[in-house]
Amino acid sequence: MEYSTFGRHVAVDAWGIDYEVLNNAGLLEAHLVEAAEACGATILSIQSRQFEPQGATVLVMLSESHLSIHTYPERGFAAIDCYTCGEFVDPQLAIDYLVSVLNPEKTYAKKLIRGVGELEVAEADSNRAEFV
């Protein structure tokens, strides 16, 4: 059996998110698990860290690759990242879910097509996070 190297990688900078949400590793972990489930990914493990005096990082390792968030609550900022290999799990669904629950004032996103040669930036979808 030959496996495809095709993958999609969505990275989002999200601004204007509530401090209390961004400073709660447990809540963020629950949101990332729900996002992974929303896109049909297989969760292998979860790691999270609450930083002092503020901030959190959550990493969800997927069979298909990963989903992560790193936060700066004092700035209302979150760096969100989802990469999935193959045709069947769409990382954009996980990102869309996270954007809907985090409710940022502004998002900036890039979607890369990977594993097919030179990295390609995918076309923007006007119904989703703002691609720049």
N, CA, C and O of each residue as an XYZ file, in Angstrom:
528
protein
N       0.839     -1.176      0.000
C       0.000      0.000      0.000
C       0.884      1.238      0.000
O       1.820      1.340      0.793
N       0.586      2.175     -0.888
C       1.330      3.421     -0.954
C       0.542      4.510     -0.242
O      -0.671      4.629     -0.415
N       1.244      5.301      0.560
C       0.602      6.369      1.315
C       0.883      7.718      0.668
O       1.967      7.948      0.132
N      -0.086      8.590      0.724
C       0.067      9.941      0.197
C       0.786     10.808      1.220
O       0.606     10.633      2.425
N       1.597     11.740      0.741
C       2.247     12.712      1.625
C       1.447     14.008      1.711
O       1.860     14.945      2.394
N       0.302     14.070      1.022
C      -0.542     15.270      1.001
C      -1.007     15.640      2.405
O      -1.378     14.774      3.197
N      -0.981     16.943      2.702
C      -1.498     17.440      3.970
C      -1.909     18.890      3.849
O      -1.505     19.597      2.925
N      -2.723     19.320      4.806
C      -3.149     20.723      4.879
C      -2.768     21.268      6.243
O      -2.923     20.597      7.263
N      -2.268     22.491      6.245
C      -1.780     23.123      7.469
C      -2.406     24.513      7.571
O      -2.176     25.371      6.719
N      -3.189     24.724      8.612
C      -3.848     26.018      8.821
C      -3.262     26.657     10.076
O      -3.246     26.050     11.147
N      -2.785     27.878      9.929
C      -2.259     28.653     11.059
C      -3.067     29.938     11.170
O      -3.321     30.616     10.174
N      -3.469     30.265     12.397
C      -4.301     31.445     12.632
C      -3.733     32.264     13.780
O      -3.399     31.726     14.836
N      -3.629     33.564     13.566
C      -3.390     34.512     14.647
C      -4.745     35.113     14.987
O      -5.389     35.729     14.138
N      -5.171     34.934     16.220
C      -6.486     35.415     16.657
C      -6.297     36.476     17.734
O      -5.575     36.260     18.708
N      -6.949     37.621     17.554
C      -6.798     38.779     18.442
C      -8.148     39.148     19.052
O      -9.199     38.931     18.450
N      -8.095     39.709     20.255
C      -9.312     40.205     20.892
C     -10.115     39.111     21.562
O     -11.345     39.131     21.535
N      -9.419     38.150     22.168
C     -10.077     37.054     22.889
C     -10.031     37.374     24.387
O      -9.060     37.946     24.884
N     -11.077     37.001     25.081
C     -11.204     37.259     26.515
C     -10.011     36.703     27.311
O      -9.598     35.562     27.106
N      -9.473     37.510     28.206
C      -8.328     37.139     29.050
C      -8.574     35.837     29.793
O      -7.716     34.955     29.801
N      -9.736     35.709     30.416
C     -10.029     34.530     31.242
C     -10.043     33.249     30.416
O      -9.644     32.193     30.907
N     -10.486     33.328     29.196
C     -10.491     32.156     28.302
C      -9.054     31.773     27.948
O      -8.681     30.602     28.020
N      -8.262     32.756     27.571
C      -6.889     32.490     27.153
C      -5.980     32.078     28.297
O      -4.908     31.518     28.066
N      -6.390     32.346     29.514
C      -5.560     32.025     30.672
C      -6.065     30.783     31.403
O      -5.815     30.628     32.599
N      -6.760     29.911     30.710
C      -7.334     28.718     31.324
C      -6.965     27.489     30.497
O      -7.676     27.125     29.561
N      -5.837     26.848     30.854
C      -5.348     25.698     30.086
C      -6.376     24.573     30.049
O      -6.511     23.905     29.023
N      -7.098     24.349     31.132
C      -8.102     23.290     31.164
C      -9.235     23.530     30.185
O      -9.661     22.614     29.482
N      -9.722     24.758     30.139
C     -10.786     25.114     29.201
C     -10.288     25.001     27.757
O     -10.986     24.468     26.896
N      -9.086     25.502     27.500
C      -8.518     25.433     26.159
C      -8.321     23.978     25.726
O      -8.570     23.634     24.571
N      -7.879     23.133     26.646
C      -7.709     21.713     26.340
C      -9.045     21.101     25.924
O      -9.110     20.360     24.943
N     -10.103     21.404     26.660
C     -11.431     20.891     26.302
C     -11.853     21.378     24.922
O     -12.400     20.605     24.135
N     -11.606     22.640     24.622
C     -11.954     23.190     23.305
C     -11.160     22.499     22.179
O     -11.717     22.200     21.123
N      -9.872     22.248     22.407
C      -9.072     21.598     21.369
C      -9.511     20.152     21.148
O      -9.519     19.677     20.013
N      -9.868     19.463     22.201
C     -10.388     18.101     22.049
C     -11.677     18.127     21.232
O     -11.862     17.309     20.331
N     -12.563     19.063     21.546
C     -13.815     19.191     20.786
C     -13.532     19.540     19.330
O     -14.216     19.047     18.433
N     -12.530     20.386     19.082
C     -12.167     20.764     17.711
C     -11.628     19.554     16.947
O     -11.966     19.358     15.780
N     -10.802     18.754     17.593
C     -10.272     17.545     16.949
C     -11.411     16.593     16.600
O     -11.436     16.009     15.517
N     -12.343     16.446     17.521
C     -13.501     15.582     17.262
C     -14.359     16.143     16.135
O     -14.893     15.385     15.325
N     -14.495     17.466     16.078
C     -15.319     18.110     15.047
C     -14.789     17.855     13.639
O     -15.565     17.813     12.684
N     -13.477     17.684     13.502
C     -12.916     17.446     12.170
C     -12.679     15.962     11.901
O     -12.203     15.594     10.827
N     -13.007     15.114     12.864
C     -12.880     13.677     12.659
C     -11.488     13.128     12.872
O     -11.188     12.023     12.420
N     -10.633     13.870     13.547
C      -9.266     13.418     13.799
C      -9.224     12.392     14.928
O     -10.144     12.298     15.740
N      -8.141     11.630     14.957
C      -7.920     10.628     15.997
C      -6.908     11.169     16.997
O      -5.750     11.395     16.645
N      -7.333     11.378     18.239
C      -6.456     11.921     19.280
C      -5.580     10.814     19.844
O      -6.073      9.761     20.249
N      -4.272     11.066     19.867
C      -3.311     10.121     20.439
C      -2.890     10.522     21.843
O      -2.764      9.671     22.723
N      -2.672     11.819     22.057
C      -2.292     12.301     23.383
C      -2.540     13.802     23.470
O      -2.721     14.487     22.464
N      -2.540     14.289     24.715
C      -2.779     15.713     24.974
C      -1.776     16.177     26.018
O      -1.553     15.511     27.029
N      -1.183     17.320     25.757
C      -0.335     17.963     26.752
C      -0.765     19.405     26.890
O      -1.067     20.068     25.898
N      -0.793     19.892     28.121
C      -1.119     21.300     28.323
C      -0.265     21.850     29.455
O       0.175     21.127     30.349
N      -0.050     23.151     29.381
C       0.761     23.824     30.392
C       0.163     25.183     30.662
O      -0.073     25.963     29.740
N      -0.083     25.466     31.922
C      -0.509     26.790     32.377
C       0.739     27.525     32.829
O       1.480     27.017     33.670
N       0.985     28.700     32.293
C       2.166     29.470     32.644
C       1.827     30.523     33.698
O       0.677     30.943     33.831
N       2.852     30.940     34.443
C       2.727     32.006     35.422
C       3.566     33.182     34.952
O       4.705     32.968     34.537
N       3.078     34.387     34.992
C       1.818     34.794     35.621
C       0.588     34.572     34.751
O      -0.532     34.622     35.259
N       0.766     34.325     33.439
C      -0.389     34.067     32.582
C       0.058     33.351     31.321
O       1.246     33.290     31.006
N      -0.925     32.809     30.605
C      -0.663     32.149     29.333
C      -0.781     30.647     29.439
O      -0.670     30.071     30.521
N      -1.005     30.026     28.306
C      -1.150     28.577     28.258
C      -0.724     28.068     26.891
O      -0.784     28.783     25.890
N      -0.291     26.812     26.876
C      -0.033     26.082     25.642
C      -0.727     24.740     25.748
O      -0.631     24.056     26.767
N      -1.432     24.366     24.680
C      -2.067     23.059     24.616
C      -1.678     22.435     23.279
O      -1.772     23.072     22.230
N      -1.243     21.182     23.336
C      -0.882     20.428     22.149
C      -1.675     19.133     22.135
O      -1.616     18.350     23.083
N      -2.417     18.908     21.060
C      -3.147     17.668     20.872
C      -2.452     16.929     19.733
O      -2.492     17.354     18.578
N      -1.813     15.812     20.084
C      -1.162     15.009     19.059
C      -2.228     14.124     18.413
O      -2.957     13.401     19.092
N      -2.297     14.201     17.104
C      -3.290     13.460     16.341
C      -2.602     12.346     15.553
O      -1.422     12.452     15.221
N      -3.331     11.300     15.263
C      -2.823     10.283     14.349
C      -2.468     10.941     13.024
O      -1.526     10.526     12.347
N      -3.233     11.976     12.655
C      -3.046     12.696     11.396
C      -2.000     13.797     11.492
O      -1.550     14.270     10.449
N      -1.588     14.229     12.662
C      -0.512     15.165     12.951
C      -0.756     15.901     14.264
O      -0.544     15.319     15.328
N      -1.208     17.198     14.228
C      -1.338     17.931     15.492
C      -2.324     19.103     15.398
O      -2.680     19.577     14.319
N      -2.740     19.538     16.586
C      -3.572     20.730     16.783
C      -3.008     21.421     18.017
O      -2.791     20.777     19.043
N      -2.767     22.736     17.922
C      -2.153     23.416     19.065
C      -2.645     24.847     19.210
O      -3.172     25.455     18.278
N      -2.448     25.362     20.438
C      -2.723     26.770     20.734
C      -1.687     27.252     21.741
O      -1.313     26.528     22.664
N      -1.238     28.467     21.551
C      -0.346     29.128     22.506
C      -0.928     30.516     22.733
O      -1.222     31.236     21.778
N      -1.094     30.890     23.999
C      -1.826     32.125     24.283
C      -0.993     33.179     25.018
O      -0.050     32.884     25.753
N      -1.401     34.420     24.771
C      -0.876     35.604     25.455
C      -2.095     36.377     25.959
O      -2.524     37.337     25.319
N      -2.653     35.968     27.097
C      -3.889     36.591     27.583
C      -3.778     38.092     27.782
O      -4.742     38.822     27.554
N      -2.609     38.559     28.204
C      -2.421     39.989     28.446
C      -2.527     40.805     27.164
O      -2.696     42.023     27.218
N      -2.428     40.145     26.009
C      -2.553     40.812     24.717
C      -3.832     40.409     23.982
O      -4.116     40.925     22.901
N      -4.604     39.487     24.567
C      -5.812     38.991     23.916
C      -5.515     38.162     22.676
O      -6.338     38.080     21.765
N      -4.329     37.544     22.642
C      -3.824     36.879     21.444
C      -3.677     35.377     21.623
O      -3.268     34.897     22.681
N      -4.020     34.639     20.562
C      -3.770     33.199     20.513
C      -3.195     32.835     19.156
O      -3.681     33.292     18.121
N      -2.146     32.001     19.168
C      -1.584     31.412     17.951
C      -2.135     29.993     17.867
O      -1.870     29.163     18.737
N      -2.900     29.723     16.821
C      -3.579     28.435     16.654
C      -3.028     27.765     15.407
O      -2.770     28.417     14.396
N      -2.851     26.447     15.496
C      -2.199     25.722     14.425
C      -2.806     24.327     14.303
O      -2.970     23.633     15.307
N      -3.142     23.911     13.078
C      -3.614     22.552     12.860
C      -3.064     22.033     11.537
O      -3.243     22.646     10.485
N      -2.396     20.895     11.615
C      -1.858     20.235     10.427
C      -2.377     18.815     10.409
O      -2.278     18.102     11.408
N      -2.932     18.395      9.278
C      -3.384     17.019      9.132
C      -2.896     16.455      7.804
O      -2.896     17.134      6.778
N      -2.490     15.225      7.854
C      -2.052     14.505      6.658
C      -3.242     13.773      6.059
O      -4.171     13.387      6.769
N      -3.205     13.589      4.760
C      -4.220     12.800      4.081
C      -5.402     13.626      3.626
O      -5.466     14.835      3.847
N      -6.328     12.951      2.990
C      -7.497     13.579      2.358
C      -8.716     13.669      3.271
O      -9.620     14.458      2.998
N      -8.766     12.888      4.340
C     -10.028     12.667      5.032
C     -10.293     13.568      6.230
O     -11.451     13.757      6.601
N      -9.272     14.121      6.836
C      -9.458     15.000      7.996
C      -9.092     16.421      7.572
O      -7.943     16.695      7.227
N     -10.068     17.315      7.599
C      -9.859     18.695      7.155
C      -9.530     19.572      8.363
O     -10.391     19.780      9.218
N      -8.301     20.091      8.453
C      -7.934     20.917      9.604
C      -8.752     22.205      9.697
O      -8.894     22.773     10.780
N      -9.285     22.661      8.575
C     -10.082     23.892      8.591
C     -11.306     23.736      9.481
O     -11.744     24.708     10.096
N     -11.867     22.530      9.563
C     -13.030     22.302     10.432
C     -12.668     22.488     11.900
O     -13.456     23.032     12.674
N     -11.482     22.037     12.281
C     -11.022     22.234     13.664
C     -10.802     23.713     13.942
O     -11.189     24.216     14.997
N     -10.178     24.413     12.993
C      -9.931     25.849     13.143
C     -11.247     26.609     13.233
O     -11.409     27.480     14.088
N     -12.185     26.279     12.353
C     -13.486     26.950     12.373
C     -14.169     26.771     13.724
O     -14.757     27.712     14.257
N     -14.089     25.565     14.274
C     -14.690     25.307     15.579
C     -14.024     26.176     16.648
O     -14.711     26.806     17.453
N     -12.704     26.210     16.656
C     -11.995     26.999     17.673
C     -12.302     28.481     17.554
O     -12.504     29.155     18.564
N     -12.339     28.993     16.341
C     -12.665     30.411     16.151
C     -14.080     30.688     16.658
O     -14.330     31.740     17.246
N     -14.999     29.759     16.439
C     -16.377     29.990     16.896
C     -16.483     30.021     18.415
O     -17.263     30.807     18.953
N     -15.721     29.186     19.124
C     -15.826     29.175     20.591
C     -14.938     30.218     21.257
O     -15.263     30.687     22.348
N     -13.830     30.591     20.631
C     -12.957     31.611     21.218
C     -13.453     33.018     20.931
O     -13.163     33.952     21.678
N     -14.199     33.164     19.846
C     -14.845     34.424     19.503
C     -13.876     35.615     19.457
O     -14.092     36.611     20.147
N     -12.819     35.517     18.655
C     -11.894     36.650     18.556
C     -12.521     37.810     17.797
O     -13.441     37.624     17.001
N     -12.006     39.016     18.056
C     -12.443     40.193     17.300
C     -11.888     40.166     15.882
O     -12.534     40.648     14.952
N     -10.681     39.597     15.709
C     -10.015     39.606     14.407
C      -9.181     38.340     14.261
O      -8.570     37.875     15.223
N      -9.158     37.786     13.050
C      -8.303     36.634     12.764
C      -7.538     36.865     11.470
O      -8.015     37.525     10.546
N      -6.349     36.307     11.435
C      -5.518     36.307     10.236
C      -5.043     34.870     10.049
O      -4.496     34.269     10.973
N      -5.250     34.322      8.865
C      -4.949     32.911      8.660
C      -4.187     32.661      7.371
O      -4.290     33.418      6.406
N      -3.429     31.589      7.383
C      -2.766     31.062      6.195
C      -3.076     29.575      6.148
O      -3.056     28.885      7.167
N      -3.358     29.103      4.960
C      -3.591     27.678      4.756
C      -2.577     27.192      3.737
O      -2.544     27.673      2.604
N      -1.756     26.245      4.136
C      -0.733     25.691      3.266
C      -1.116     24.291      2.824
O      -1.654     23.504      3.602
N      -0.835     23.995      1.573
C      -0.938     22.631      1.071
C       0.483     22.073      1.112
O       1.409     22.645      0.538
N       0.633     20.945      1.805
C       1.962     20.379      2.025
C       2.059     18.981      1.429
O       1.049     18.325      1.173
N       3.278     18.545      1.215
C       3.525     17.173      0.814
C       3.316     16.882     -0.655
O       3.258     15.717     -1.048
N       3.201     17.919     -1.485
C       3.013     17.705     -2.925
C       4.116     18.381     -3.742
O       4.011     18.493     -4.963
N       5.150     18.820     -3.074
C       6.238     19.552     -3.733
C       6.434     20.867     -3.008
O       6.474     20.906     -1.778
N       6.557     21.940     -3.767
C       6.706     23.256     -3.155
C       5.443     23.602     -2.364
O       4.332     23.319     -2.813
N       5.612     24.213     -1.191
C       4.455     24.605     -0.389
C       3.547     25.524     -1.204
O       4.017     26.429     -1.892
N       2.250     25.279     -1.116
C       1.270     26.106     -1.808
C       0.379     26.785     -0.779
O      -0.025     26.164      0.204
N       0.073     28.054     -1.001
C      -0.903     28.750     -0.179
C      -2.254     28.576     -0.853
O      -2.421     28.922     -2.023
N      -3.218     28.038     -0.112
C      -4.535     27.749     -0.678
C      -5.353     29.027     -0.800
O      -5.076     30.028     -0.140
N      -6.359     28.971     -1.653
C      -7.278     30.090     -1.830
C      -8.093     30.320     -0.558
O      -8.388     29.379      0.179
N      -8.450     31.567     -0.311
C      -9.258     31.925      0.857
C     -10.698     31.482      0.669
O     -11.218     31.446     -0.446
N     -11.325     31.147      1.781
C     -12.757     30.846      1.795
C     -13.410     31.991      2.559
O     -13.138     32.176      3.745
N     -14.256     32.748      1.903
C     -14.816     33.961      2.500
C     -15.694     33.687      3.706
O     -15.984     34.609      4.469
N     -16.129     32.447      3.904
C     -16.974     32.109      5.049
C     -16.165     31.695      6.265
O     -16.729     31.339      7.299
N     -14.864     31.740      6.147
C     -14.002     31.256      7.217
C     -13.091     32.365      7.694
O     -13.266     33.526      7.325
N     -12.102     32.002      8.527
C     -11.166     32.980      9.045
C     -10.566     33.791      7.906
O     -10.375     33.266      6.809
N     -10.273     35.038      8.147
C      -9.749     35.933      7.122
C      -8.344     35.491      6.721
O      -7.444     35.443      7.559
N      -8.154     35.169      5.443
C      -6.853     34.747      4.959
C      -6.120     35.959      4.391
O      -6.681     36.740      3.622
N      -4.867     36.096      4.783
C      -4.048     37.197      4.277
C      -2.695     36.665      3.841
O      -1.849     37.433      3.382
